[in-house]
Amino acid sequence: MKVILLTLVLLLSLPAGMKATLFRFVFVDEATITEMQPALEAAALRLEKLLETRLPDTVTVVIVETKAEFDSVAGGLLPEWGAAVAISPRNLMVLRAPLMNNYPGNTTNLLQHELAHIALYHRTGGVRIPRFLDEGFACWFAGQWYFANVTTVAKAQLTKSLFPLRRIDRVNAFHQAEARLAYSQSYLVVFYIYDHFGELAWLELLDALTAGQNLDEACRSAFNIPFWQFEADYRRFLSDNYTIFAILSDSMGLWIVLAIVVIAGYIIIKRRKKNAIERWKEEEKLESTDFDYDESSPWD
């Protein structure tokens, strides 16, 4: 019965006109709606300003409990680690209850991420854009950057296992650790664009892709360089900023290192004290005059 209702949701969740965005909730309890709705409304306003676009008048949010329900909505194309999906042409967000509760950050981050996909879809008129830009913007907008991302990128740098950006298009086929790296790299692409070229260049890139330019042409239009040069510069940015030193400079990493130093120091001091006590005992034995001698001289 629930799968039938999900099918009806799919049929009803069609692109609509341009009005103030209304969020419709399906299979969501009142307490959760009360928590989700203000976060989504605030995110919608931010996205409209950032992307200079309008969101659809209605976005539907569905929470499912099982993988079967999740697959019935998404067509069974999502990986096991998927906690949510945005079906942008239908203005639909589907969250998977067991996994969304274990998502890094919080549910608000997850909602912001999926809404960003829908907003980007409407900003580009439904034109398919590279996955690293799509996921990168969603992660960047939702503020999904944690100490684990720093260490993931730094480790990939040291092991020379960073993904070529075009390969991230196949992220749904990645296992979870690979996906974490792909999402981390994608976040840093958008961060790099905003940091080095600015917000207008990001919008120009989207305009070029919307106009039908390929990735190389779009990079030339927005950044005045071909895509291969952009990727090379981006890689240099990663090598300059995300090494083992990035882990140490990160506040969380610093506390971890300090904790390790403290524990190591404690162990060393404790071991030294133990060795010193044993040495003192040996010295006391040698210096002691409390011997039981027989009648003959011990020097005989």
Residue pairs with C-beta under 8 A, 6 or more apart in sequence:
2 27
2 64
2 69
3 68
3 69
3 72
5 26
5 27
6 62
6 64
6 69
6 72
6 73
7 72
9 26
9 60
9 62
9 73
9 92
10 73
10 87
10 90
10 92
12 60
13 58
13 60
13 87
13 90
13 91
13 92
14 90
14 91
15 56
15 89
15 90
15 91
16 56
16 57
16 58
16 91
17 56
17 57
18 54
18 56
18 57
19 57
20 57
21 41
21 44
21 55
21 56
21 57
21 58
21 59
22 57
22 58
22 59
23 36
23 37
23 40
23 41
23 58
23 59
23 60
23 61
24 58
24 59
24 60
24 61
25 32
25 33
25 36
25 37
25 60
25 61
25 62
26 60
26 61
26 62
26 63
27 62
27 63
27 64
28 36
28 61
28 62
28 63
32 63
35 107
36 61
36 107
36 108
36 111
39 108
39 111
39 112
40 59
40 61
40 111
40 115
43 111
43 112
43 115
43 116
43 141
44 55
44 59
44 115
44 119
46 141
47 53
47 55
47 115
47 116
47 119
47 141
48 54
48 55
48 119
50 141
50 199
51 119
51 120
51 123
51 203
51 206
52 123
52 203
53 119
53 122
53 123
54 122
55 115
55 118
55 119
55 122
56 91
56 118
56 122
58 91
59 91
59 92
59 93
59 115
59 118
60 90
60 91
60 92
60 93
61 93
61 95
61 111
62 73
62 92
62 93
62 94
62 95
63 94
63 95
63 96
63 97
63 100
64 70
64 73
64 94
64 95
64 96
64 97
65 97
65 98
67 80
67 96
70 78
70 82
70 85
70 94
70 96
71 78
73 85
73 87
73 92
73 94
74 82
74 85
74 87
74 94
77 172
78 85
78 172
79 172
79 173
79 174
79 176
79 179
80 176
81 99
81 175
81 176
81 179
82 96
82 99
82 172
83 95
83 96
83 99
83 100
83 102
83 103
83 110
84 93
84 94
84 95
84 96
84 99
84 100
84 103
84 110
84 113
84 114
85 93
85 94
85 114
86 92
86 93
86 114
86 115
86 117
86 118
86 121
87 93
87 94
88 117
88 118
88 120
88 121
88 122
88 126
89 121
89 126
91 118
93 111
93 114
93 115
93 118
95 107
95 110
95 111
95 114
100 107
100 110
101 107
103 109
103 110
104 144
104 146
104 148
105 142
105 143
105 144
105 146
109 142
109 143
109 144
110 142
112 138
112 141
112 142
112 143
113 138
113 139
113 141
113 142
113 144
114 138
116 137
116 138
116 141
116 142
117 134
117 138
120 129
120 134
120 137
120 138
120 206
123 206
123 210
124 206
124 209
124 210
125 210
127 209
127 210
127 212
129 206
129 209
130 165
130 166
130 168
130 169
130 215
131 168
131 169
131 171
131 186
132 165
132 166
132 168
132 169
132 182
132 185
132 186
132 189
133 186
133 189
133 190
133 205
133 209
135 168
135 171
135 182
135 183
135 186
135 187
136 185
136 186
136 187
136 188
136 189
136 190
136 191
137 190
139 145
139 183
139 186
139 187
139 190
140 187
140 190
140 191
140 194
144 183
144 187
145 187
145 191
147 250
147 252
147 253
148 180
149 180
149 183
149 184
149 187
150 242
150 246
150 247
150 250
150 253
151 247
151 253
152 180
152 181
152 184
153 162
153 181
153 184
153 185
153 188
153 238
153 242
153 246
154 242
154 243
154 244
154 246
154 247
155 161
156 162
156 181
156 185
157 238
157 239
157 242
157 243
158 243
158 244
161 181
162 181
162 185
162 235
162 238
163 178
163 181
163 182
163 185
164 231
165 185
165 189
165 231
165 234
168 182
168 185
168 186
171 178
171 179
171 182
171 183
174 182
185 238
188 234
188 237
188 238
188 242
189 234
190 202
192 234
192 237
193 201
193 202
193 205
194 202
196 233
196 237
197 222
197 223
201 222
201 223
202 222
204 221
204 222
205 218
205 219
205 221
205 222
205 223
207 221
208 217
208 218
208 221
208 222
209 215
209 218
213 221
215 227
216 226
216 227
216 228
218 227
219 225
219 226
219 227
219 229
219 230
220 226
223 230
225 233
246 253
247 253
247 257
248 254
248 257
291 298
